[in-house]
């Protein structure tokens, strides 16, 4: 818990609806925090109250597994140890440090936000969620996370894990507004940052989307879903439907889209041929990648690919056939292999070049 100035009593005691977990809300909060204190994962961003580091971790963790973030978090902080260093960095340098995490718009907005903080806030983060939300790339969740963890503002956070926990505790589908209201009503206002993290930790390690570990859950006796077994054993995948009023959660009917693509791995004399994506591209603008063919190579080129990779981006699963040769040689530029370390390349390209022992 980060020690900060006390929050005004009138804000600390803001009324919220009583949750359906029972009248003994204090016992629910104690049980969850006791479990968190004993079982929370040892993560680097939990050892600091620096708003820059907390902010960076929250942005990196969006739609990305913790295991994938850990090394990127360390490297990124080595290259940009402060908000001032990040604000002064060229965009390509930031994208290079971000390479492999995906969703590159996050990196661009991170740099833009850092510039806004340096230029208009003296390099300091606002200490309230409402003010944090005015900054580029900081939405409701991220603002609440920074405000509660760093500045102890008694405001709840809702990410995918918290959403799942809240709905299972309540045993029913809730709208976005209802989920945020319920999360706020659960909140322990004396330890808001720790409580928010305990809710996220519970969803990430115990209240899993599939095969939840109900017997080890510290708040199972307050869970309506657990008490209504055997229906609790059924896992329903939920998704937000933009067309639904209030963002109502409904069973998902969407499926992963499968696509097949062909890439050319063309290298010679310490150079490799790469193509830069258009700066105005909706996906990974400005990133570098291997040249792609519009169709399967003709018989005049080797018919068997050097390697085939599986790669996923959001809801698309790619089967990627990589051919070694000079097909599509007119595309792209010859890039020195030694320069690739400083170049923003796509995650797929990084995967291929590592498999080829090029980087």
Secondary structure, DSSP 8 states (H G I E B T S, - for coil): --------HHHHT------TT-S-HHHHHHHHHHHHHHH----GGGG---HHHHHHHHHHTTTS-HHHHHHHHHHHHHH--SHHHHHHS-HHHHHHHHTTS--THHHHHHHHHHHHHHHHHTT---SSHHHHTTSTT--HHHHHHHHHHHH--------HHHHHHHHHHHTS---HHHHHHHHHHH--TTSHHHHHHHHHHHHHHTS-SSS--GGG-TTGGG-HHHHTTTGGG----EEE-TTSGGG-EEE-----EEEEEEEEE-EETTEEEEEE--TT-SSSTT-EE-EEESS---TTS-SS-SEEEEEEETTEEEEEEEEES-TTTTSSEEEEGGGGGGS-B-HHHHHHHHHTT--
